[in-house]
Amino acid sequence: MGKISAADVKKLRDETGAGMMDCKKALVEADGDYQAAIDYLRKRGQKMAAKRVDRDAKEGVVLALTSHNRNNGIVMRLSCETDFVAKNESFIALTTSFAEIALKNLPDTIEDFMALPYQNEGITVGDKVIEQVAVVGEKLEITKYAKIETAAGEGQVIPYIHAGHRAGVLIALNQEGPSLIPAGKDVAMQVAAMRPVALDKDGIDATVIEREIEIGKDQARQEGKPEAMLEKIAMGRLNKFYKEKTLLNQAFVKSNKQSVQQYLEGVSKGLTISDYKHVELG
């Protein structure tokens, strides 16, 4: 016990985020071996993660980041069990460290993301997540991740973080320039508030369209409409579905007399959204 210095404990705490007593215990169990103490904490995290695998992790932090030139962007969610943990500054900082790694590397999947090196600690992002289970005492998961990449001269990506890190949005505009950033933010806020299911009607799956048509026919039939009119009525209701559920066709929340696309066209001729990503808690 005597050879475990306060400096060693502090160093371990600074690197892992674990509590002082946990760090001291890890060093004692490792007989003062610093790397073995880190391994001890990581194994403890693995054990806790296994015990909490069936827990719900519906709270957390969502972050959206873009590169300095705004050509690329990522949005991700680090989930935990309680909002008490989610609101902790150290948890937000942890999520930020993961998001910065994702933005630098632009992995294709969560699995690729988890396999990336974590800073200079000689471990992966996935290892760090497991390690932090022991630190916070809750189930932790990177449960959502998406990216948008654009080539230089082909547009820009605008990020938006909504309501205390409870949602994040990326908007890809087809035109560049800082003067268009406010328009991108406006549309990102629209996405967070209205939760469109697709960019436009071409992005709606054919099975969804078929289901909406059948629902429209059945509703009209129950209202006593003539059988010959059902198809026309259903198509009219499908168009209403497009206006409510597809981003470019939705009424713009700041001025519902125009659609999102009409708003963008008014900002800059030919301006539109080429892609968007939306991640939220829950």
Secondary structure, 3 states (H helix, E strand, C coil): CCCCCHHHHHHHHHHHCCCHHHHHHHHHHCCCCHHHHHHHHHHHHHHHHHHCCCCCCCEEEEEEEECCCCCEEEEEEEEECCHHHHCCHHHHHHHHHHHHHHHHHCCCCHHHHHCCEECCCCEEHHHHHHHHHHHHCCCCEEEEEEEEECCCCCCEEEEEEECCCCEEEEEEECCCCHHHHHHHHHHHHHHHHHCCCECCHHHCCHHHHHHHHHHHHHHHHHCCCCHHHHHHHHHHHHHHHHHHHEHHHCEECCEEEEEHHHHHHHHCCCCCEEEEEEEECC
